[in-house]
Amino acid sequence: MDLYLYEFEANSSLPRERLSRPLLEVKTCQRSFLLSWEELHLQNCRRSFRGVEAYEFLLRFASGLESEIKGETDVFGQLKTAIKTFTEEFPESDEQNLFSKIFEDTKEIRAQYLQGIGGNTYGALARRLLNPTPRSRVLTLGAGQISKSVAPYFADSRLTLFNRTNGRLNELKADLEKKGYHKITYTSDESELPALIDSADLILIATPAGSELDRVIAARLSQAPELDRPKVLHLGGQARELSHFETTKVSVLSLSDLFSIEKEQQHVREKQIHQAMDACRKRALLRSLSRSISIPHGWEDLALFT
């Protein structure tokens, strides 16, 4: 049985093929990918991996080593969410062993090589970029993994979380309250959105760039008086994807700005990251040689250890 991984551009519509086994779909703000146990004949993928290389990529991804912010932890949460959705949709699937190994290996590599790497979440970098105060009125839009990561870093301010649907908003509320964040305001009432935008000092957009919500926000910001314009950080796209905000005369920060901050810190962490990347490669090979996951290998793999 083989393992295949196909990577696509962020926000891509992932292709569908008729297969005898289900696919694991993962979507983030930087990439989308399919994990399959059958070979797919896809022409528009950015990269593809098979066997040991597919497992190694999955491990690098889960450890945050494929991200622009090296070692960031948000993608691990996104992967766990995708796997949870997969197992709920396909409860009879026998892939749980593979997922358990990925979780086990990711946690070990993070603990051994990436612990205390510093600034390795979107929330930490966003806080550094926006510098909120306890009096800052902060509006975060979206209730996905990024909002879950960002909210704790702004919870000491006057934070409101908006999402158009109650389901995910309630899940986010339950998760944050479980962690002790009880002073956040939550709403899914779209009639409140214009007033929330008008009164915000800081706006964090945690939804995909170019969405309908972007257009609503841009239209409202274009009406804001120059002295009352908020700081805006878009966590769903890079600068080149935010041209629709140019008419607002509001300077919209983006993932590009977060990545710039991260690069300033990069030289301090290069050794740790190199060791973690090497650990991912070796762990993937060890998993294949021990037959604890179903990925193809040959005698040439063994030679890498001699």
Secondary structure, 3 states (H helix, E strand, C coil): CCCEEEEEECCCCCCCCCCCCCCEEEECCCEEEEEECCCCCCCCCCEEEECHHHHHHHHHHHCCCCCCCCCCCHHHHHHHHHHHHHHHHCCCCCCHHHHHHHHHHHHHHHHHHHCCCCCCCHHHHHHHHHCCCCCCEEEEECCCHHHHHHHHHHCCCEEEEECCCHHHHHHHHHHHHHCCCCCCEEECCHHHHHHHHHHCCEEEECCCCCCHHHHHHHHHHCCCCHHHCCEEEECCCCHHHCHHHHHHCCCEECHHHHHHHHHHHHHHHHHHHHHHHHHHHHHHHHHHHCCCCCCCCCHHHHHCCC
